[in-house]
Amino acid sequence: DAGVTQSPTHLIKTRGQQVTLRCSPISGHKSVSWYQQVLGQGPQFIFQYYEKEERGRGNFPDRFSARQFPNYSSELNVNALLLGDSALYLCASSLRTRAYEQYFGPGTRLTVT
Amino acid sequence: GENVEQHPSTLSVQEGDSAVIKCTYSDSASNYFPWYKQELGKRPQLIIDIRSNVGEKKDQRIAVTLNKTAKHFSLHITETQPEDSAVYFCAASTGAQKLVFGQGTRLTINP
């Protein structure tokens, strides 16, 4: 049984560029959450999507956006990249809209130069 | 908003000894407390969780205790092994959409 998958694994972008990260949840899970993990810190909540609707948003600027598709996969978009956006972006899937039993993907390491 | 404090930031124990990591949370409405283990370069892995209607939960060498009155919860690992070396994160949730994580504890098991 496949776990949460994310692509790409690594990404290097330049300041001002835009990036799209992708996530596929565990089969049967309808909820996808996105977290940002800066080196040496715990993950910080960005978004949660459930049944294609945004159900929660963390304290991140409008440069961050996301969407969920009918097959429950999700994309995270970040516009006008800043150096401070360099981080590991984690996707987590769960059965329902609540935060219980979230399972994480391997993450996408984004480096902004 | 919710805040989770985790201590210690680093912990070194001899193989076979026990390790304890402690977290405190600020929102009394929190009702779900998971623990994640993250090995270097890998995904956070859910190792155990507890809900607010339970005071303690055990799974083999791992246990979590919860004190709702004091708003703190702890992870206990007994008979530690080298493969227990990793960064451990506690988290809390009110049952809404997000998990709020602590800052992490780097656990090193010395052979």
HADDOCK unambig.tbl for C-alpha pairs under 7 A between the chains (distance, minus, plus):
assign (segid A and resid 41 and name CA) (segid B and resid 103 and name CA) 5.15 0.50 0.50
assign (segid A and resid 41 and name CA) (segid B and resid 104 and name CA) 6.61 0.50 0.50
assign (segid A and resid 42 and name CA) (segid B and resid 89 and name CA) 6.85 0.50 0.50
assign (segid A and resid 42 and name CA) (segid B and resid 101 and name CA) 5.48 0.50 0.50
assign (segid A and resid 42 and name CA) (segid B and resid 102 and name CA) 5.86 0.50 0.50
assign (segid A and resid 42 and name CA) (segid B and resid 103 and name CA) 4.91 0.50 0.50
assign (segid A and resid 42 and name CA) (segid B and resid 104 and name CA) 6.07 0.50 0.50
assign (segid A and resid 43 and name CA) (segid B and resid 101 and name CA) 6.27 0.50 0.50
assign (segid A and resid 44 and name CA) (segid B and resid 100 and name CA) 6.95 0.50 0.50
assign (segid A and resid 45 and name CA) (segid B and resid 98 and name CA) 6.18 0.50 0.50
assign (segid A and resid 45 and name CA) (segid B and resid 99 and name CA) 6.87 0.50 0.50
assign (segid A and resid 48 and name CA) (segid B and resid 97 and name CA) 6.44 0.50 0.50
assign (segid A and resid 55 and name CA) (segid B and resid 97 and name CA) 6.90 0.50 0.50
assign (segid A and resid 56 and name CA) (segid B and resid 97 and name CA) 5.76 0.50 0.50
assign (segid A and resid 97 and name CA) (segid B and resid 97 and name CA) 6.21 0.50 0.50
assign (segid A and resid 98 and name CA) (segid B and resid 95 and name CA) 5.63 0.50 0.50
assign (segid A and resid 98 and name CA) (segid B and resid 96 and name CA) 5.14 0.50 0.50
assign (segid A and resid 98 and name CA) (segid B and resid 97 and name CA) 4.79 0.50 0.50
assign (segid A and resid 99 and name CA) (segid B and resid 93 and name CA) 6.69 0.50 0.50
assign (segid A and resid 99 and name CA) (segid B and resid 95 and name CA) 5.79 0.50 0.50
assign (segid A and resid 99 and name CA) (segid B and resid 96 and name CA) 5.97 0.50 0.50
assign (segid A and resid 99 and name CA) (segid B and resid 97 and name CA) 4.86 0.50 0.50
assign (segid A and resid 99 and name CA) (segid B and resid 98 and name CA) 5.42 0.50 0.50
assign (segid A and resid 99 and name CA) (segid B and resid 99 and name CA) 6.14 0.50 0.50
assign (segid A and resid 100 and name CA) (segid B and resid 95 and name CA) 6.97 0.50 0.50
assign (segid A and resid 103 and name CA) (segid B and resid 46 and name CA) 6.71 0.50 0.50
assign (segid A and resid 104 and name CA) (segid B and resid 43 and name CA) 6.19 0.50 0.50
assign (segid A and resid 104 and name CA) (segid B and resid 44 and name CA) 6.11 0.50 0.50
assign (segid A and resid 104 and name CA) (segid B and resid 45 and name CA) 6.90 0.50 0.50
assign (segid A and resid 105 and name CA) (segid B and resid 43 and name CA) 5.96 0.50 0.50
assign (segid A and resid 106 and name CA) (segid B and resid 42 and name CA) 5.97 0.50 0.50
assign (segid A and resid 106 and name CA) (segid B and resid 43 and name CA) 4.50 0.50 0.50
assign (segid A and resid 107 and name CA) (segid B and resid 43 and name CA) 6.72 0.50 0.50
